[in-house]
Amino acid sequence: MDLVEKRIAVIFKALCDENRIRIVKQLRTGEKCACRLLEEIHVTQPTLSHHMKILCDSGMVVGRKEGKWTHYSLSPEGTKVALACLKMLTTVEEAPDEKPCCERE
């Protein structure tokens, strides 16, 4: 597996969980403190931290510390990369002249 495929897998891993999708939807309206996300998503703090690590590792979300709390927001660059990956994977291309996989008699 090359680096591009690994990167795509990390992005899609971030989007394959209902709670992470809820978090991303919350962040669409702007930066949110972890305490606010905890209230909205109804998970424990360790569970939120786990989800935020996966989202941040994907590059789609960034966090900034302020006191004891972290504030999270969508990364414009990271979301562009995720969108480009989805588009690349779902764009139908014409295949070059390929030999059939089996000979028909």
C-alpha positions, 0 to 999 in steps of 0.5 A: 500500500502506498502513502496515498492509499494510507492517507485516504484510509486515515481520512475515511477511518475518521468518517466511519463512526457515527459519533465522529460524524456528529462531531464534524457536523457540530464543527461545521458551524464553527470552533467548539470547545471540547466541553461543548462537544461533550454536551452535544455528543453525549460521550465520556471525556476519554471517548471524546478524546479518542474520537478527536485524536482520530479526526485530528490525525486525519487532518480534517480537524485541528485543535488549539489549547486554551487553558485546560480545554481544547477548542476544535475546528474544521481544517479548510485544507484538511477538508479539501484533501478529504473531498479530493480523495473522495472525488478521485476514488469515485470518478469513473475513468475510461480504461485503456484498451485492456485484454479480456480477462478470459478468452471467449470462444 
